[in-house]
Amino acid sequence: MRRVVITGMGVVAPIGNTVDEFEVGLYSGKNGIDRITRFDTEGYGVNLAGELKDFDATAYLEPQQIRKMDLFTIYAMAASEQALSESGVIGNTDPDRIGVIVGSGIGGIKVLEDSHRILMESGPRRISPFFVPMLIADIAAGQISIHHGLKGPNYCVISACATASNALGDAFRLIRYGDADVMIAGGCEAPITPLSLAGFTNMKALSKVQDPETACRPFDADRDGFVMSEGAGILVLEELSHAERRGATICAELVGYGATADAYHITAPAKGGEGAVRAMRRAIEDAKIQPDAVDYINAHGTSTPLNDRNETIAIKIVFGDHAKDRLIVSSTKSMMGHMLGASGGAEAIATIIALRRQEAPPTIHYNTPDPDCDLDYSPNSPTPFTSEYGMSNTFGFGGHNAVLLFKRFSA
């Protein structure tokens, strides 16, 4: 079986617009959640989100390119530029052997809202001919491919909040099976719009707390919903011998992937985290290791009552006594909010950083223990661990479960 390694990473997130900034944000317990600045939230009942701070699209794209892209694609382009720059793979590989799988849970919802308003106010002739290409969720993968001339497998995964992890898992398998030598994969999202906020608020998914310091509190007894955020997380996956031949710096190895469905409810997780249990077990089996080899999990950890309780139950079922003895679990969403389809990309990067540092990022805003959530969540400060393996969990509306298992690289 061909081994797959990570040779580049890129991220734009509410706690940092580069991997270095992101790492500093993770380990300083930076809170990327604040009041929404892009539109008036009067009447919504929710006024917080994880917006990007000081993001400059012109550092990556020309103004005429920016005008033809929705924000979710712009974020993907920025993160992919970072990842490809770190990897150095462009120019050293046949472009027919480099593919792209980048997904978005929602796609171009901002351009949809803006264009609908133009249609209603000014009529159909005023709609931009770029409206459809800006809207469709696969266009981020397409734009990355076009920009760099990459001609390998190219498509989009959409599985709600599991999107980026499924994209990474598909990329992992394409390289394993020999369909590509290099894949650019991950997720991107720009959902902070009036329509998105209204929809998530009315389905009672979002926290109603108006204090940025207490709104997102995964695994805390007083949690009441997630905080929506935006950004992108993109990784360069590469077949090991290909990376070694060109002298690439290897960040980590991807060794396991598990994907399942709850087949239970459109938004609620299956009771007892049954689908999550199967996904975690499949990732562990894929990696051909024992559960007690994993000492760190970057949890889905949304700060919703149902997810956090059921994910805790699932972890205890999969890991048994090890879950209470040595396993460290943390939710980086406590700092950056829920990036929806981009979450799995950013959290994969957080997991790789944690393995490199041998230190779990904190779960901030954790103040009141919940008897139903009784694991070590690295509360409010980083926690050292000793492990070769780290797991990243992502679960999405529709019952999608995707789990990635990373390993510190050793030849």
TORNUGU-479332 format. One record per residue (C-alpha): x, y, z; residue in three letters. Coordinates in steps of 0.2 Angstrom, whole numbers, padded with zeros to 4 digits, always signed. Layout:
// TORNUGU-479332
XYZALA ...
This chain:
// TORNUGU-479332
+0000+0000+0000MET +0007+0017-0005ARG +0011+0028+0010ARG +0004+0046+0010VAL +0012+0061+0019VAL +0008+0079+0021ILE +0021+0091+0013THR +0012+0107+0014GLY -0002+0116+0024MET -0011+0132+0022GLY -0025+0140+0033VAL -0035+0156+0035VAL -0045+0156+0051ALA -0052+0168+0064PRO -0037+0165+0075ILE -0024+0167+0061GLY -0021+0169+0042ASN -0006+0158+0040THR -0001+0142+0048VAL +0012+0151+0060ASP -0001+0163+0066GLU -0014+0149+0068PHE -0002+0139+0079GLU +0002+0154+0090VAL -0017+0157+0091GLY -0020+0139+0096LEU -0007+0138+0110TYR -0011+0155+0117SER -0029+0151+0118GLY -0034+0166+0107LYS -0052+0169+0105ASN -0057+0172+0087GLY -0075+0175+0091ILE -0083+0192+0091ASP -0097+0203+0086ARG -0102+0202+0067ILE -0097+0217+0058THR -0103+0213+0040ARG -0121+0217+0043PHE -0133+0223+0056ASP -0139+0208+0067THR -0153+0217+0075GLU -0168+0205+0076GLY -0158+0189+0073TYR -0156+0184+0091GLY -0138+0180+0088VAL -0124+0193+0085ASN -0107+0183+0086LEU -0097+0174+0073ALA -0079+0170+0069GLY -0075+0182+0055GLU -0057+0183+0048LEU -0047+0197+0054LYS -0035+0208+0044ASP -0037+0196+0029PHE -0029+0203+0013ASP -0035+0194-0003ALA -0024+0205-0014THR -0009+0196-0006ALA -0014+0181-0016TYR -0025+0187-0031LEU -0026+0201-0043GLU -0041+0213-0041PRO -0049+0207-0057GLN -0048+0189-0050GLN -0056+0194-0034ILE -0071+0202-0042ARG -0075+0185-0051LYS -0075+0175-0035MET -0086+0172-0020ASP -0077+0173-0003LEU -0076+0154+0000PHE -0066+0152-0016THR -0055+0167-0011ILE -0051+0159+0005TYR -0047+0142-0003ALA -0035+0151-0015MET -0026+0159-0001ALA -0024+0143+0009ALA -0019+0133-0006SER -0006+0146-0011GLU +0001+0144+0007GLN +0001+0125+0006ALA +0009+0124-0011LEU +0022+0136-0007SER +0027+0126+0008GLU +0027+0110-0002SER +0037+0116-0017GLY +0028+0103-0027VAL +0023+0114-0042ILE +0037+0113-0055GLY +0043+0096-0048ASN +0029+0085-0053THR +0020+0080-0069ASP +0004+0091-0068PRO -0006+0076-0074ASP -0002+0067-0058ARG -0008+0082-0046ILE -0026+0083-0042GLY -0037+0094-0032VAL -0052+0090-0020ILE -0058+0105-0011VAL -0076+0106-0004GLY -0088+0118+0004SER -0103+0114+0014GLY -0113+0129+0007ILE -0103+0137-0007GLY -0106+0154-0014GLY -0121+0160-0003ILE -0115+0178-0002LYS -0116+0179-0021VAL -0132+0171-0021LEU -0140+0183-0009GLU -0132+0198-0017ASP -0138+0192-0035SER -0156+0189-0029HIS -0157+0206-0022ARG -0151+0213-0039ILE -0163+0202-0048LEU -0178+0209-0037MET -0172+0227-0038GLU -0166+0229-0056SER -0171+0214-0066GLY -0163+0199-0074PRO -0152+0208-0086ARG -0142+0215-0071ARG -0136+0198-0066ILE -0118+0195-0068SER -0113+0181-0081PRO -0100+0176-0067PHE -0115+0172-0055PHE -0116+0154-0058VAL -0097+0150-0058PRO -0095+0161-0042MET -0109+0151-0034LEU -0106+0133-0037ILE -0097+0124-0023ALA -0085+0114-0035ASP -0077+0131-0041ILE -0064+0132-0028ALA -0056+0116-0033ALA -0058+0121-0051GLY -0050+0138-0049GLN -0035+0130-0039ILE -0033+0118-0054SER -0034+0131-0067ILE -0023+0143-0058HIS -0009+0130-0057HIS -0012+0120-0072GLY -0016+0104-0062LEU -0024+0090-0072LYS -0026+0076-0061GLY -0042+0071-0052PRO -0052+0087-0048ASN -0069+0088-0039TYR -0078+0094-0024CYS -0085+0085-0009VAL -0100+0091+0000ILE -0105+0083+0016SER -0109+0098+0027ALA -0097+0099+0042CYS -0088+0083+0037ALA -0084+0090+0020THR -0065+0094+0022ALA -0061+0078+0031SER -0070+0068+0017ASN -0060+0077+0004ALA -0044+0073+0013LEU -0050+0055+0014GLY -0054+0054-0004ASP -0037+0062-0009ALA -0028+0050+0003PHE -0036+0035-0006ARG -0033+0041-0024LEU -0014+0042-0020ILE -0015+0025-0011ARG -0023+0018-0027TYR -0011+0026-0039GLY -0023+0038-0047ASP -0012+0053-0042ALA +0005+0056-0034ASP +0000+0073-0026VAL -0017+0080-0021MET -0022+0097-0014ILE -0037+0094-0003ALA -0047+0102+0011GLY -0062+0113+0013GLY -0067+0132+0013CYS -0082+0141+0019GLU -0089+0159+0019ALA -0106+0157+0028PRO -0107+0173+0038ILE -0122+0181+0029THR -0139+0187+0034PRO -0148+0172+0026LEU -0136+0159+0034SER -0137+0167+0051LEU -0156+0167+0050ALA -0157+0149+0045GLY -0145+0142+0058PHE -0153+0153+0071THR -0170+0148+0068ASN -0166+0129+0068MET -0159+0133+0086LYS -0141+0127+0081ALA -0132+0143+0087LEU -0127+0149+0104SER -0139+0163+0110LYS -0125+0170+0122VAL -0120+0187+0117GLN -0103+0187+0126ASP -0089+0182+0115PRO -0080+0175+0130GLU -0093+0162+0135THR -0103+0159+0119ALA -0093+0144+0112CYS -0089+0132+0126ARG -0087+0114+0120PRO -0090+0100+0133PHE -0095+0113+0146ASP -0111+0110+0156ALA -0118+0127+0151ASP -0115+0125+0132ARG -0130+0130+0121ASP -0125+0129+0103GLY -0111+0132+0091PHE -0104+0149+0084VAL -0103+0150+0065MET -0086+0155+0057SER -0077+0155+0041GLU -0060+0151+0032GLY -0051+0137+0024ALA -0039+0123+0028GLY -0029+0115+0013ILE -0016+0102+0014LEU -0004+0095+0001VAL -0004+0076+0001LEU +0009+0066-0007GLU +0015+0048-0010GLU +0030+0045+0001LEU +0043+0040-0011SER +0038+0054-0023HIS +0041+0067-0008ALA +0057+0059-0003GLU +0064+0059-0021ARG +0062+0078-0022ARG +0068+0081-0004GLY +0052+0088+0002ALA +0050+0092+0021THR +0037+0080+0028ILE +0024+0087+0041CYS +0016+0071+0045ALA +0009+0055+0038GLU -0010+0051+0035LEU -0012+0033+0040VAL -0031+0030+0043GLY -0048+0036+0036TYR -0065+0031+0042GLY -0082+0037+0035ALA -0099+0031+0040THR -0117+0037+0040ALA -0129+0038+0055ASP -0144+0035+0044ALA -0154+0043+0059TYR -0159+0061+0058HIS -0155+0076+0047ILE -0147+0086+0060THR -0145+0076+0077ALA -0131+0063+0079PRO -0136+0045+0082ALA -0139+0040+0100LYS -0123+0035+0109GLY -0113+0042+0094GLY -0115+0025+0085GLU -0110+0032+0068GLY -0095+0041+0076ALA -0090+0025+0084VAL -0089+0015+0068ARG -0080+0029+0059ALA -0066+0030+0073MET -0065+0011+0072ARG -0063+0011+0054ARG -0049+0024+0054ALA -0040+0014+0067ILE -0042-0002+0058GLU -0036+0007+0042ASP -0020+0012+0051ALA -0018-0005+0057LYS -0015+0000+0075ILE -0023-0003+0092GLN -0034+0011+0100PRO -0022+0014+0114ASP -0009+0020+0102ALA -0019+0036+0100VAL -0017+0049+0114ASP -0024+0064+0106TYR -0041+0068+0098ILE -0045+0084+0090ASN -0064+0083+0093ALA -0078+0088+0083HIS -0083+0097+0099GLY -0096+0109+0093THR -0102+0116+0109SER -0120+0109+0106THR -0128+0099+0120PRO -0131+0083+0109LEU -0114+0083+0099ASN -0103+0085+0114ASP -0112+0072+0125ARG -0113+0059+0110ASN -0095+0062+0105GLU -0089+0058+0123THR -0099+0042+0123ILE -0092+0037+0107ALA -0074+0040+0112ILE -0077+0030+0128LYS -0084+0015+0118ILE -0070+0015+0105VAL -0055+0018+0118PHE -0062+0010+0133GLY -0051+0012+0149ASP -0038+0022+0138HIS -0051+0036+0136ALA -0050+0040+0155LYS -0032+0035+0158ASP -0021+0044+0145ARG -0032+0051+0131LEU -0032+0070+0129ILE -0047+0077+0119VAL -0048+0095+0114SER -0060+0106+0104SER -0051+0120+0094THR -0069+0126+0089LYS -0069+0134+0106SER -0056+0147+0099MET -0061+0148+0081MET -0079+0144+0080GLY -0087+0131+0068HIS -0080+0134+0051MET -0093+0121+0044LEU -0086+0113+0028GLY -0069+0120+0031ALA -0068+0113+0049SER -0059+0097+0045GLY -0045+0105+0035GLY -0041+0118+0049ALA -0043+0104+0062GLU -0032+0092+0052ALA -0018+0105+0053ILE -0021+0108+0071ALA -0019+0089+0074THR -0003+0089+0064ILE +0004+0104+0074ILE -0001+0095+0091ALA +0008+0079+0085LEU +0023+0090+0081ARG +0023+0099+0097ARG +0017+0084+0107GLN +0005+0096+0116GLU -0014+0097+0114ALA -0021+0114+0111PRO -0033+0120+0124PRO -0052+0119+0125THR -0055+0137+0131ILE -0070+0144+0139HIS -0072+0128+0149TYR -0078+0132+0167ASN -0092+0120+0172THR -0089+0102+0171PRO -0103+0091+0164ASP -0106+0074+0171PRO -0110+0067+0154ASP -0094+0074+0147CYS -0080+0067+0159ASP -0064+0066+0148LEU -0049+0076+0149ASP -0053+0091+0137TYR -0037+0100+0140SER -0047+0114+0149PRO -0041+0132+0146ASN -0022+0128+0143SER -0012+0116+0132PRO -0008+0099+0139THR +0007+0089+0135PRO +0006+0071+0129PHE +0017+0058+0121THR +0010+0049+0106SER +0014+0045+0088GLU -0004+0046+0083TYR -0018+0060+0083GLY -0036+0058+0077MET -0047+0072+0070SER -0066+0070+0071ASN -0079+0078+0060THR -0097+0075+0059PHE -0110+0084+0048GLY -0129+0087+0046PHE -0136+0073+0036GLY -0127+0060+0048GLY -0110+0061+0039HIS -0095+0055+0050ASN -0077+0057+0044ALA -0062+0053+0054VAL -0044+0055+0050LEU -0029+0047+0059LEU -0012+0056+0057PHE +0005+0049+0063LYS +0022+0058+0067ARG +0032+0055+0052PHE +0046+0042+0053SER +0055+0033+0038ALA 
